[in-house]
Amino acid sequence: MYLQYLIPFFLLEDTDIEKIIKSAKFYIDDLIGSIEEVRGEVTLWKQFWKSQLDKPKTAIEALTHASEFYPNIKELLKIICVIPVTTYTAERIFSSLRQTKTYLRSTIGEDRLNGLMLLNIHRDIKITPEEVIEEFNEKHPRKLQLQYM
């Protein structure tokens, strides 16, 4: 998909407009004008950003610059903003599963594996040992309290 070249930071002088047009044809039903109007807008868009020094680096920033002069570019930038870039989350989960469930932990239970997977994936959430001990103490009350930990 070559629509990312509508973002001015990636739009170079040698960028092939026809590749952008080919990608835009896939979304022709969502656009306001014909493919020839899109070709004209892309050409003008490229000329406009050629002389600018401060170019937007994201589609959302570029969307603020797409005025009523570029209605099809504006629609294409909106499409870029809502299309997921990758399936990174799903790939990360399967990669984490392989790392977490090694041959040493092949008999691990489903609840424990789910907990370990969540901890592995969401590493930005900090859990202190005190929180773990308190949670364990609440779920499994014992006559002997864990006072020295």
C-alpha positions in Angstrom: 0.0 0.0 0.0 1.5 3.3 -1.1 -0.9 5.6 0.6 1.6 6.3 3.3 3.4 8.4 0.7 0.6 11.0 1.1 2.2 11.9 4.5 4.4 14.8 3.5 7.4 13.5 5.5 7.6 10.4 3.3 6.6 12.1 0.1 9.8 12.5 -1.8 10.5 14.1 -5.2 11.0 10.7 -6.8 7.9 9.2 -5.3 5.8 7.6 -8.1 2.4 9.2 -8.2 1.0 6.2 -10.1 1.6 3.8 -7.2 -0.3 6.2 -4.9 -3.1 6.3 -7.5 -3.2 2.5 -7.8 -3.6 2.3 -4.0 -6.3 5.0 -4.0 -8.3 3.0 -6.6 -9.0 0.4 -3.9 -10.9 3.1 -2.0 -12.5 4.9 -4.9 -16.0 4.3 -3.5 -15.0 6.3 -0.4 -13.6 9.2 -2.3 -15.4 12.3 -3.4 -14.1 12.7 -6.9 -12.9 10.5 -9.8 -9.5 8.9 -10.1 -8.4 11.7 -12.4 -9.3 14.3 -9.7 -7.3 12.2 -7.2 -4.3 12.2 -9.6 -4.6 16.0 -9.9 -4.8 16.5 -6.2 -1.8 14.2 -5.5 0.2 16.1 -8.0 -0.7 19.5 -6.4 -0.1 18.0 -2.9 3.3 16.8 -3.9 4.2 20.3 -5.4 2.9 22.0 -2.3 5.1 20.0 0.1 8.1 20.1 -2.2 8.9 23.7 -1.1 8.0 23.3 2.6 10.6 22.8 5.2 8.5 21.7 8.2 6.6 18.6 7.0 4.1 16.6 9.0 5.4 13.2 10.0 2.1 11.5 10.7 -1.2 11.1 8.9 -3.1 13.0 11.7 -0.7 16.0 11.4 -1.1 15.9 7.6 -4.9 15.7 7.9 -4.9 19.2 9.5 -3.2 20.6 6.4 -5.5 18.9 3.9 -8.0 21.8 3.4 -11.0 22.0 1.1 -8.6 22.2 -1.8 -7.7 18.6 -1.3 -11.0 16.7 -0.5 -9.8 13.4 -1.8 -6.4 13.6 -0.1 -8.3 14.4 3.1 -10.4 11.3 2.7 -7.4 9.1 1.9 -5.6 10.5 5.0 -8.6 9.7 7.1 -8.4 6.1 5.8 -4.7 5.9 6.6 -5.5 7.1 10.2 -8.0 4.3 10.8 -6.3 1.3 9.1 -4.3 -0.8 11.6 -0.7 -0.8 10.6 0.2 -4.4 11.7 -1.0 -7.4 13.6 1.7 -6.7 16.1 -0.4 -7.5 19.2 -1.4 -11.0 18.0 2.1 -11.7 16.9 3.5 -10.6 20.2 1.1 -12.8 22.1 2.1 -16.0 20.2 5.8 -15.1 20.6 5.3 -14.5 24.4 3.5 -17.8 24.6 6.5 -19.7 23.2 8.8 -18.0 25.6 6.6 -18.4 28.6 5.5 -22.0 28.2 8.8 -23.8 27.8 9.3 -27.5 28.2 10.0 -27.0 31.9 6.5 -25.5 32.4 4.6 -27.9 30.1 2.4 -29.0 32.9 1.4 -25.4 33.9 -2.3 -24.8 34.5 -4.4 -22.6 32.3 -5.1 -20.0 35.0 -1.5 -19.7 35.9 -0.4 -19.5 32.2 -3.0 -16.8 31.5 -1.6 -14.8 34.5 2.0 -15.2 33.3 1.1 -14.3 29.8 -0.6 -11.1 31.0 2.4 -10.2 33.1 4.7 -10.9 30.1 2.7 -8.8 27.6 1.9 -5.9 29.9 5.3 -5.3 31.3 4.6 -1.6 31.9 2.3 -2.5 34.8 4.5 -2.7 37.9 3.6 -5.3 40.6 5.4 -5.3 43.8 6.1 -8.4 45.9 4.0 -7.0 48.7 1.0 -6.9 46.4 1.5 -10.5 45.4 1.8 -11.6 49.1 -1.3 -9.6 50.1 -3.3 -11.1 47.2 -2.1 -14.6 48.1 -2.9 -14.1 51.8 -6.4 -12.9 50.9 -7.1 -15.9 48.6 -5.5 -18.5 50.8 -5.9 -17.6 54.5 -3.6 -19.6 56.8 -3.4 -20.0 60.5 0.2 -18.9 60.4 0.6 -15.4 59.0 3.3 -14.5 56.6 4.9 -11.9 58.8 8.6 -12.2 58.0 8.3 -11.5 54.2 
